Amino acid sequence: MEQLDAAAKLPAFVEKIVDFVQTNGFDGVDIDLEWQHVNDLYSPFILALKPALEAEGIPLTAALPGSYRYPQITAPALAAFDWVNLMIYDLTGPVGT
């Protein structure tokens, strides 16, 4: 039920994001969620947000894990990002060698 409510509110949420970016003169939108909050609405959200931002010339970026691709991130959603930053700061080599 909660996801149905969220899906129904998605168009209005996307519109608010675009309005906020324009009102505040931001140069893009970066999606950087803590992964316990990523669910099956992640990809539909990205796929709804992308064309709305693109129509206004606003890029869409993401911060994603460097060693795991969450199954909720579909190939089309991944392809929608203009830039992806991989969070690899925990992937270090041996210390002191």
Buried (B, 14 or more C-beta within 10 A) or exposed (E): EEEEEBBEEBEEEBEEBBEEBEEEEEEEBEBEBEEEEBBEBBBBBBBBBBEBBEEEEBBBBBBBBEEEEEEBBBEEBBEBBBEEEEEEEEEEEEEEE
